[in-house]
Each structure stands twice: as C-alpha cells, then as structure tokens.
Amino acid sequence: MRPSSSTGPCGMHCSGLGVAVRGRCGGSWWLAGPLSRPTRTASISSSTTLSTLTGIPMSMDLPSIGSPPFYEQPCLVFPRRAKKWIIYLSCFMIRDQAKQTNLGRLMESHGQDLLGTLYKDPVTSFSLFQQFSASRPEVYWSIVLKEIAVKFEAPPRCILDTADKSKHGGTWLPGAVLNIAECCLQPSNHPRKEDNSAAIVWREERDDDSSTVKCMTLRELRERVMLVANALNATFSRGDAIAIDMPMTVNAVIIYLAIILAGMVVVSIADSFAAKEIASRLHISKAKGIFTQDFILRGGRKFPLYSRVVEAAPLKAIVLPVIGDEMGIQLREQDLSWRDFLSSVNDNPRPHHFAPVYWNIDSVTNILFSSGTTGEPKAIPWTQVSPIRCGADSWAHCDVRPGDVMCWPTNLGWVMGPILLYSCFLTGATLALYHGSPLGRGFGKFVQDAGVTVLGTVPSLVKAWKSTNCMDGLDWTEVRVFASTGESSNVDDDLWLSSRSYYSPIIECCGGTELASSYIQGSPLQPQAFGAFSNKSMTTGFVILDDHGNAYPDDQPCIGEVGLFPIYMGSTDRLLNVDHEKVYFEGMPKYKGMRLRRHGDLIKRTVGGYYVVQGRADDTMNLGGIKASSVEIERVCDRADESVLETAAISISPVTGGPEQLVILAVLKKGHNTAADELKKKFTRAVHANLNPLFKVSFVRIVPEFPRTASNKLLRRVLRDQMRRELSLQSKL
C-alpha cells in the first residue's frame, strides 16, 4: 500500500503509512506520529515494541479482541489513558481513492439519487448505502448487473418477484434466459474484456525454478472450452450430471465451463475424498460420468486418484494424465483417456465453435455438497443466479476489476472453487492457478512472478507460511487486497500476511455454499480490523438472536446465533436429498413478518459495530452458567505461549455429572516440547486475563494434529467424543 494522506480516527490530518493502536480501556485518541514506508518484507509481530515502529520508547502487550480498533491507513494513534496496547493494521482509503473503487464509483454515480441529501461520499455513507441495499435489493441489483459480464439471451421480467409466498427468498430475475458459461467466455466493453486479454495464468509445480508463467488468452480459453463442449455433446446427453474430481488446474476450469456451456450439470467433488465419499456424491447427484486424473502430483510425489474413482463407481471416467500426454495407469474398458475423449470431435468441421445451450435462470448448473460431518452430505444445487451473486460480491467487497490477477488456493469440489472462477471471468480479472501444493515457497514464488493483485487465503495456510518462513525474500507487493475465509483468522498471522505487501487490507469473508457468497465481509471503504468483519455484505440483512430467539437491537453489542433475512439473492430454495424447509427455516423465529433463515453461525457484535465469528452455534459451551465460544477461547490460548501452533477448546460433562469442564487440546510447533501442566497454567492465566476469571481450564492435552473435514474445518465433535471416552475409561480404572 502506497503512502498517502488522510484524516485518522482522531480527526487530525496526517501523512505516511501508519499503525493505529487502541487500548482496551478506550479513552480519547491522539496522534503519536507517522510510520515510514515498510520494506517489501517488513513484518511486525505482536511482541514488537512501539519504539521499533516510531522511535518512541514504549512497549505493549497484546490483549484479546474487544472492540476492534480502527486502523486508518496513514496515522499512528493511541488513547491517552490506555494501559494495554494492541496493534491493528488495515488499509482504509482516503476519500479520493475510495471513489475509484468499484463500489465507490457506483455510489458516486447513484448515491444522491438513492439516498438524497444523506449521501456524502463512499466512505462516510457506506453503512447507510449497505442498509439501503438490504431494504431495496432490487434497486441495487438493477445497477450492479450492468457492472459485471452478464448477458441475457432473454431479459428478466423484473429483478425480484415476491408474489409466491411459498418461496421465502422470492424469485430472482424471473423469465431470464442465459448461459452463464458463455458470459464468462465472451469479450465485453464493460467490464473490459478483450479476446487477447489474459484469462488464465498458471505454473506447474515442477517448473518452480522458472521465472515465467504460462498464459491463456480469452480467445484461447473460449476455443478450448468449445472443443471440450463438442466432445461432451458427442459422449453424453443434454441435462446429464457430469462430475469433476481433480485438482483445480487449467483443464479442470475448461471442463467446468464446457459442461455448463453444453447444457449439462457439474457435480463438484473434492480431490481429497476417499472412495466412499466419492461414491456417495455420485449416487446422490445421479452422475453419468466423471472427469479425473491418473494421479495427483504434490511435492514431486504421486498420489493415486483414478484408483479411488474406480473403487467408488462403475460409471464412465474421462482420465487426464498428470504429466504429459501419456497415461500412467491402465484404464477400465468403459473409460476414456483425455486424448481419446477429445478425438471424438475429429470429424467435426468446426471443433472450436459451439452454440451455447440457453437455460432458464433457475436451471441447475452445479451440484455442490456440504462437508457431511454429521451424516450424508447435503446436495446443494447452484442455479445461474448463484454465479451472479458471487461474482458481484467479489466486485463490490474485494474490488476485483479488469487488470487484476486473482489467486486463491482451492478446489472445484468446494464452494471457493466456483466462486473464484466466476469472480474472475465475470469481472474481467485474470485467474491465477498454481498446479501444486500452496504450502511451500513454490506457490509464493508463483504469486510473485504472476503479479497477483488479489490473493485469497485460509487462516491455516497463512499460519503454515508464517511458521516455516518459506515466503521470506519474495516480493508480494503487487498484492493490493488479501482475502480470507474458511475458518477464524488469527490476528498475529493476519498482521504478518498484511505486512507482505505494504500492509494491504485483508477482507474477511464468511458465508456458505448454500448462499453462494458471504453474508458478512470486509470492505475497502471501511476501516478493517484483523480477524473481524466490518459489515454485512451488500443487500444482506440479519439479526443476532438471544437464547429465546429474540433479536438484539442493531446497535447493541452481543453474542448470539445469526438469523438471516430470507430475501437473499443467490441463496438456495431447494436441496436435492434433504428437506430444505426443515434445514433452513423450521423452528426459526419471525422478525418483522419475515421467517428468518438459519445459517448456524454464532457471532459477536462488538462495541464498535464489527462482527467476530465465534464458531458454530453447536460449538458453544456453558462454563459455570456463562455461555462461551470455542473460537473465542482458542484465540486467547493460541497466543498464550510461543510453542503453541493451534488449540481446540471443548467442554465435557464429568462422568459423575456436574458442570461442564473446559478442556484445551494443543498442537505444538515443530521442535517444541512444552509440558501440558505448564501450558495449563499459561492457558488459565490467558483466559482469566482476557475473557473471564471464573473460567477454569480443567485439562490440557497435547496432540500431534486435529481431526478436520476435507474442507479443513475443525471437528470439535470428534475431539469431544474422544475426551469423553478417555475420561470414562479413567473413571472405570
């Protein structure tokens, strides 16, 4: 982030890049001084003293998050009466810069017409505009649809139709006909996409030593997709469900778009699944075929993939070689190699041309799945509305635009895969793909060499980069926006990540596959606090519910389960194998005449109006009659000792009955061997100082790793069951 000039939260004008520091006890703000521009690899840890930043001889210690303090880009501010200090970094644009963002530009064009004299500028009026978008979503979407590359073959009758009361979320874009894959592939004037624009850049893991990246233009991508669509048309039938079980490579993206262009349905399966999980998803979706690879290549090692598909089901598989053109395994009789599959169009006089199949807007294009941690996974259908939602949210919240290079390590089997794809191709950005593991330096070098400007992450990935120092010496200063999702972020890790590129902002995102987007996100038009969300996403409304299902006032700090407003563009109105009404609406209270939609997150609204995800509603615990969140306790314990890599907090009831007991499980960093008793003392002190002195840490267990879902979600339920069995056995002994 380049130095600039702005007014900080203290109301004073200042210049240079800076840090905002706020004490736990609040107090008035005063200007301490600007911070000079950091070096490319500058990094600040929570133990860094303020004197190293400003020359002021003052130290600090890092408390838990209370009200996330504003960090406005250029000034160093802290309260006069603060006793403890906390550094937060974010990038908060000055007003002239804000007007150049996607959403800022839209607000400048339409703000006065929509908000009247209440509109001031994109920064001052952001919250008001978000509230307007939630109350009048049809107005917002009528504007935004002109900003992204959506082309209707037949236009919608209206934006939103709420006449059918059986549909809690209404009917979006009724009567519209299009093919969303065609929208991704065609050039456009706004957003600017040309045939010679770079559509995808990528690198193979085995080419890490190279300084160049491979590139595919929009024209080349379109021709390749149409070639595969013709081959699909020769092999399967329109409407067939076709699975993809392979890493997110260039070919996987081509296959994904070709299936939809040809009027078929993508079945998304993560390449990490065992045969049983693959079989379950193929059965639920009634898939007619599957694309896969012979092997997965990671760190120079080959891991079998085709063999898992063979074990899962007898349906036709099209198999791509992981290296070169030759297969590394023997195929079944009914299966096809990638080369033989493409040869089916050899007699086609125009193999690189294909007439898209146009569908109604509510036609299913993609079947995705929940993690399935509590039984059979929910089959979640995406219609053609879903890509519009996720592309538009990236346009608005991550400011993705033509000329950007966007990278996010993920897989088409998880929701972030399709979100990444549409976020690039509907906004005119370039998709960056690394064919290998994102854990090592090779990925970081690709980010540098590809000139990535928008980098998405998951917190566990950032933690690995930071702990191994594998990214040291790399230049990530082209990154202007980071994004994070998947799990709760660690403040120290976020600070390290932001420091890789002049303290660029980290846009936190939290949502779900069934929403096709995030319901809370950060925004470049607001001050950002690490590990927190600055607002609801555009057009989203929700309330936070107390234990009795009553909504807290919107301006009241609180903790509770979130209840989403049902009018939400992109959210599901059906599930393929489970009762949609029962999953998302049954038992939810009404609010202002609306039946709220269940999401399952437990969130905290802070004094400053920020949001912090506290985990799932079923991850709460009752400690001495006080409701506590696993995530909240884990945040504190993660910072209690430098030997701790990560922690998991659970509560269990004693075998003999009585109040729930707090158990902390810890994974240590490599090379550390801190004793459990020592950690128990430190965890107890940290919990007492930062959360509640009444909370007692009953047990600490050191474990080599935590059980997780394939999408990296922590399985606290499994840990609870393990600890119950252990304590039960001890009781019997």
N, C-alpha and C positions, 0 to 999 in steps of 0.2 A: 504494500500500500504506500503510495507516494505521499510525502509530507504535504500538508495543505493548511488552510486557515479556517477556523470555526469558532463558534461560541460553545463553551463547555457547559455542563450542568450547573456550574457556579455562576453562569451568566456573564463571565468575563471573556473577552476576546483574546485568543492566544494562537500561536502557530507552532509548527513542528509536529512530529509524531509523538504521541504520548500515551500515558497509562492513567487510568482512573483508579483510585484506591478509596475504599469506603470502609469505615469502621462498623463493627457490629452494633455499637450503641447509637448510631446515627449522628446527629449534630450538623452544624452548618458547614458548608463547603467553602474552601478557599484554595486559591491557585498556588501550587508549590513550584511549578516550573515545567518547561517543555522537555521532552526527551528527544535526543538526537536520533537520526535515522539509523536503524539497526543494520548490521551486516547481513549478507544473504543467509547466513546460517545462524543468526543470533537466536539464542534460546534463553528463556528465563524460567527458573523453577520456583516452586512455592517457598523454598528456603532462601532465595536470593534476597539480599538486603536492598532496601531502597537506595542506599548510598551507592551501590553499583550502578543504579539506573540514573541517578540525578546528581551524585556527589554530596547528597545530604546524608549526614551520619545518623541513620535511623534504621532500625531493624523491624521486622514484622513476623508474625506467625499467622498461619492460615486456619481460620475457623470454618465451621460449616456454613453452608449457604443459608442465609436468612432471606432478606430481600435483596435480590441480585442488584448490585450497584451498576449505574450507568458507566460505560466506558465510551466516551465520545472521542473520536479519533485523536484530536491533537493535543489534549491537555492532561497534565498530571494533577489530579485534585484529590484531596482527602480532608475529612472533617476534623475540626479543631479538637473536639473532645473525645475522639476515638481512642480506645485502649488497645484494640487489636486491629490488625490490618488484613486486607485481602486484595490481591491484585486480580482485576478482571480486564481482559482485553477484548475488544471488538472493533469493528470499523463502522462508524456512524457518519454517513456522508454529510457534507455541508450542503446547503440548500441548492446551490447551483449544480453540484454533482448529482444530487437527488433527482433533479428534473431531467437528467439524461438517462436514468434507468427506465426500463420498460414500463413499470407501474407508475413511476413519477411522470413520465411523458403522457401516459393516459390520463392521469389525474390533472395535469396542467391543461389538457385539451377539454376535459369534460367536468372537472371539479366544480366550477362555478355554476354550470347548468344543473348539476345534480344536487349540490349542497348549498347553492345560493351564496349569501354573504358569509356563511360559516366557513367556506373554503378559504384557506390562507396559502398553503404551499404543501408539497407532498410530504414533508416531514411533520409539520405541525398538524396536518389534517389526516394523517394516515389512519389513526384509530377510528376517527369519525367515518372515513370512507369505507373501512372494513365493516363497520356496523351497518352502513347503508347497503353494502353489497350483500350482507346477510338478510336484510329485510326486503331488498328488491333484487334478488339474484337474476331475474330475467333481464333487468336493465344492464347489469354488469356483463352477463354472458353475451348479450347482443353486441356489446362493444369488443370484448376480448376475442370473439370468434373471427373478427376481421384482422386480428393481430397475429394469428397463427395460421399455418398452412392447411386449412380445412376447406375442401372444395366439395360442394354438394352437387350430385347429379340431378337431384330434385330437392328444392329447398324445404325447410320445415314450415309448417303452418304457423307455428309460434315457437317461442323459446320454452315455455313451461305451461303445461296443461294440468290443472289440479281437479278437473271435473270428476275423475274416477276416485271416489273416496276409499276404495279398497287398496289403492296404492298410496302408502303413507308418504312416499317421496315424490309423488306426482309423476307425470310423463314428460320426459325431456325431448325437445326437438321432434315432436310428432310429425309424421309424414315425410321426414327427411330420408333420402336415399343417397348412398355413397359407398365407396370402398376406401377405408382408412389407410390401407397399404398404398393405394395409388396416391393419396395425399402426401405420403412420405417420400414418394419417388419422383414426383413431377416438379419441375422448376416453377418458381413463383416470383412475382415482383415484390410482394410484401407478405411474409418476411422474404428477404432477398435470398433466393436460391437459384443458382445457375447450373447448367449442365456440367461445366468444368469446375464447379465448387468441390472442395474435398468433402466427401460424405463420410468416409471411414479412414482412420489411420490406425496402424497396428504394428505389432512386432511379435515374433516368435521368441520364446524363452531362450532357445538355443542361439539366438542372434544378439544376446545381451551386449557383446563386445562391440557391436556395430554402433555408429553414431547416427545412422539413418533409420527412418521408419518407412514402412510401406504405405501407399496411399491409393484409395479408390475414389474416383470422382462420382458425382451423382449420376451421370450418364452411364458409367460402367456398372454402378450398383443396379440401376434400373434394368439394364440389359441382362445382367446376371440373374436378377430376380425373375425376369420374364422367361428366361431359359428354364429355370427350375419350375416355374409355374406350368410351362408347357409339358415338362416331364411328369409333373404331378397329374396333370389332366390326362395323360396317356396311361397312368398307372392306377389312379384312384377315381372316385366319383365326387361330383359336387356335393358338399354338405358333409363329407366324411370327416371324422375326427382323426387327426394325424399328430402323433406325439413327437416331441423333441427331447432327447435325453443325451445331452452332450455339453461340454463347456461352452461359454459364450464367446465363440470365435466368429470370424467374418462369415464363414459358411453357415453357422447357426443363425446369424441375423438374416442372411439371404433366404434361408429355408423358412424362417418365421414369416417374413414378409410375403414370400411366394405362396405359402399355404393360404394366407388371408386373401391375397390377390386372386387366387384361383377359386375362391368361394368355398373354402374348407375351413376347418376349425383347428387351431393349435391346442394341443394338450401339453402343458408345461410340466416337466419332470426334472428335478434337480439331479445332477450327475453324481451326487454323493450317496444316493439312495441304494439300499440293498435290494436284492431281487424281490423280496416280499412287498416292499413299499412300491416298487415299480409296478408289480402285478396288480396291486390294489388300485392304483391310479388308472392303469389301462382298463381295468374292469369297470370302474365307476364311469369313465368317460366313453366307454364303448369304442375305443380307438380301433381303427382299421389298419394302421401301420405306424412305424416308429423310425425316426432318424437317430442314429447313434454313431459312435466312433469305435474302432477296434480297441484302442487304449486311451487312457488319459496320461499326458506327459507332465510331470512335476519334478523340478529339480534334477532333471536328467534321468529320472526313474519312470518306468511304465507301470500303470495300474490298470487292471482289466475293467472294461466297461461293457463291451459286447457280450461277454460271457454272462454278465448279470442280466442283460436283456433276454438272452436265450433262456435262462433259468426262469425268468418271470412269465413269459407268454410265448405262444407259438405263432403270433401274427407276423406279417411281413416286416422285415427290417431293412432299411437302406443304410449301409455302413460306410462311413468315411474313414480313410486312413489318417492316423495322427501325424505321420511323417510321409511326405512324398505322395506318390500315386499308387503304390503297391500295398495291398492288404497284408497285415502281419498275422492273420489268422485264417482258418478255413471256415467259410460261411455255410449255413444250412442251405438246403436246396431251394427253399422258398424266398431266401433273402437275396438282395442285390448289392453289389458294390456301388459306390458313388459313380464310378466311371460307367458301369453298365446302366445305371439309372439314367444318367444324362444322355446316353447313346440312344434312348428311346425316341429322341426328337431328331435323329439324324436325317430322317426323311421329310422333316418339316421345312418348307422353303423359307420360312421366316422364324427361326427358332428364338430369336431375341425380341420378338414382338408378341404381345399377349393382350387380349381385350379383357380388362378387369371385370369381375363379376360384381355387380352393384347390388347391395343389400339394404334392407330397411335399417334404420338407425339402431333398433333394438335387437338386431340379429347378433347371435353369439359368435365371437371371433376367436376367443381364447378361453380355455378352461384352466384355471389355476387352483391350487389347493392350500388349505391351512396346514400348519405343521403336523397336525394329527397326534398331538402329545397325549390326548385323553381318549383315544379310540380311533375309529375310522376318520380320515381327514375329510373336512368339508370341501366339496367341489364347488368352486366359486366361478360362475361364468362372467366373463367380461363382454359387454356389448361394444358397439362402436362409439358409445358415449364415453366409455372408460378411458380410452387413449386421449380424447379431447381434454378430459379433466386433468390427467397427469401432465400432459404437455403444457397446458395453460398454467398450472400451478408452478412448474419449473420456470416458465416465462415470467411469472409475477414475483415469486419468492426468491428464486436463485438468480433471477435476472439473466437467464440464458438467452442468447441472441446470436444472429449471424456473425460469423467470425470466431465464435467461441469454440474451444476444443474441450469436450466434456468426457471425463473418465470416471467410472465407478466400478470397482471390482465386485462382480455379482454373477448371476446365472439366470438364464431364462426360466428356470424352474421356480424361481422366487419372484415376488412382485417387483423388486427393483430392476430386474432384467427388462421386462416390457416398459417400465417407467423410464428407464434410461434411454431405450431405443426411441420412444415417442418424444421424449424431452429434447432429443437432438433433431430428429427428422421433421418435427412439426414446427420447430423454431428456427431452422436454418443453421444450427450448430453442427460441428463435426463430432462424430462418435469415435472415441479412442479406446481401443481394445488391446489388452496385453494377454497373449496366449501363454500363460504360465501362472505360477504362484505369485500373489501380491505381497507375500510376507517378506520377501528379500529385496536386496538392493537393485536387482534387475528391474523390478517394477518401478522403483523410484527413478532409475535412470531413464526408463521409458517416459515417465511423466515429464522429466526434464527435456528429453530430446523431441518429444511430440509437441512441446509448448502447451501443455494442458493449462487451461484457464479456469475451469470449474472441476474441482476434484471432490468426489463423494467418497465417504469412508464409513466404516463401522467402528465403534469405540475399541473393540478388542484388537482390531487391526492396528489402530494408532498406538495402542499400548505396546504391541509387539515391536513396531518400528522404533518407538522411544526406548524400550528396554534393551534392544540389541544394537542401537546406534548405527543401524545399517544404512541410514539415509544421510549420514554425515558427509559433507562436502558436495552434495548435489545441489543444483540450482533449481528451486521451485518458485522463483519469484515471478513467473508468468501467471501463477495461480492468483486470481483476484477474488474468488469465492470458494470456500470449502463448504461441504455439506455433510451431515452425519445422521445416521438412522440405525435402527435395528435393536438398540439397547441403550441404556442410560450412559451418558458421557461422563468421563472423569475430568474434573476441572484442570488438574495439572497436565494431563495428556492433551487436552484441548489447547492449553497455553503453549505447549511445545509445538503442536501442529500449526497453530496460527503463526508462530514465530518463523516458520519455514518460508513465509512469503510476506515479509513486512507487516505481520500481524493482520493478515486478511481475515474477514469475518468468517465465522463458522455458522452456517444456517442449520439449526437443528430441525429435524423433521420427524413427526410421529403420526402414524396413521394405520392403514391396514389394507390387505388385499381386497377386502370387500368394499372399500371406499375408493380404490384406485388412486389414492393420494394420501395426503396428511391432513388431519383436522386441526393440528397446531403446528406452527412453523415460525422460524425467524423471518426477518425481512431486512434488506439493506437500507430501508427507510427508517429503521428504528435502532436505538442502542441495543446491542446484544450482550448477553451475559452467558458465560460458558456453562454448559450443562443445563440451560434453561431455554424456554420458548417465549418469544416476545409477544406473540398474539395468536389468535385464531387464524386459520387460513382464510383466504378470500372466499366470501359467500357462506362461510361456516358459522353456525350458531350452536352453542351448547350451554348447559348449566352444570354446576357441580352439586351433587346430591349429598345430603346428610344421611345418617343411619336410618332415618324414617322415610327416605325418598322425597324429602322436601328440598327445594332448590335454595342454595345460599344466595344472598344478594350479590349482584355482579361486582360490586366494589368491595366485597368483604374477603379478607384473607381466610383461606380454609383449606381443608383436605377432604376429599370425597371421591366417589365414583362419578365419572363423566356421563352425562346424558346428552346425546347429540340431537339437534333439531332434525327432523326426518327429511326436510326438503334439502337434499344434498346431491348435486349433480355428480354422476359417476358411481354412486353407491348402488349396491345390488338390490334387486327386487325379487330375487329367486335364488335358490340353491338347488343343485342337481340331485342331492342324496339326503338332504335334511330339510326339515320344516323351517323355512325362512322366517315365518312369523314367530315361531316359538323361540328361535335362536336370538333374534334381534329386537323383538317388540313385546312378547308376552311377559307380563309382570312388571313392565316399566311404567312409571307414573306419567300422568299427563301434565303438561306445562303450557298454560295459556291456550288450552284447547288442543294442543298437539300431543300425540303419543310419542314420547321420546324414544330414540333408537339406542339400544345397548351397544356399547363398544367394549367395556370390560376394564378400561384403564382406571387406575387410582391416581389422581393428580392433585397437586398443591398449587393454589394461587397465592403468591407472596404479597407482602405489603405493597411492593412496587407494581403489582399487576402482572408480573411474569408468571409463567407456569413451569412446574417441575414435575416430571412423571415419576410417580412413586412405585411403579410396578403394576402388576395386575391386581384387580380387586380381590382376587383369591390369594394374593401374596401378603395380605395384611396379617398382623398378629396382635393379640391382646396381651400386653405386658402390665400386670398389676392393675387391670381395669383401664389402661390407656391404649388407644389404637396406635400402632406403629407400622411403618412401612419397611419391608425388607430392603428396598433400594436406598432409603434414607439412612439406615444403619450401615449398610455396605459402603456408602460414600464416605462416612466418617472413619470406618475401620480400614478402608483402603489406604488412608493417609496416616495411620497410627504408627507404622513402623516401615522403614525403608526396605526391609526384607520382603514385604508383602507384595505379591503380584496382583492378586484379587481375592475378594472374600465373598461368602454367601451367608446371609443371615436367615435363619429359620427359627420357628418356635415349635416346641413339642410339649405335650402334656405328660407329666410323670406317670409311670405305670400304676402307682398307687393313687392317682388322682391329684387334683390341686391345680394351682395357677399354671399357665403356660411358662415354659422356661426358654430363655434365649440361648441359642446355640450359634456360634460363629465357626464356619469352616473356612480355612485359608489355604491358598496355593502360594508357595514361596517362589521368589525369583531364583533362577539358576545360581548355584553356588552358595546359597544361604541355608542355614540350618537352625534358625531361631526356635527355641523350645516353646511348646504350646502354653506352658504356665506363664512364661514371660509375655507372650502375646496376649494372654487373658488379662494380665494386669494393664497392658497398654490399651487394649480394646475397651476395657472398663473405664479407664481414665478418659479416653476419647469420647465415649458415649455419654459419660456424665458431664463432661465439659461442653459438649456441643449439642446434645439432644435433651436428655432428661436424667437427673441424678437418681431417679427412682428405678431406672432400668438396670437390671443386673445380668451380667454375662455369666451364665451358668456353666457352659462348656465351650472349649475351643478344640477343634480337631484340625490337624494339618493333613491335607490330602494332595496327591500328585496332580489331579485335574478334576474339573467339574463335569457332570453329565450335561450334555446340551442337545438340542434338536439339530437337525441338519441345517436350519437357518440360524444357528448359533445362539438360540435363546436358552437361558439357564433353566434347567429342570429342577427347581426347588422342591417340587413334589417328590421327585426321586430321592433327593437328599433327606427330606423329612421321613420317608419310609425307611431309608437305611438307618437313620439315627434311632427311630422307634424300635427297630429290630435289635440294634446294638444295646440300647438301654434295657429292653425287655430281657435279653439274654443275661446281662449283668445282674438284673434283679433276681432272676431264677438262680443264678450261681450264688 
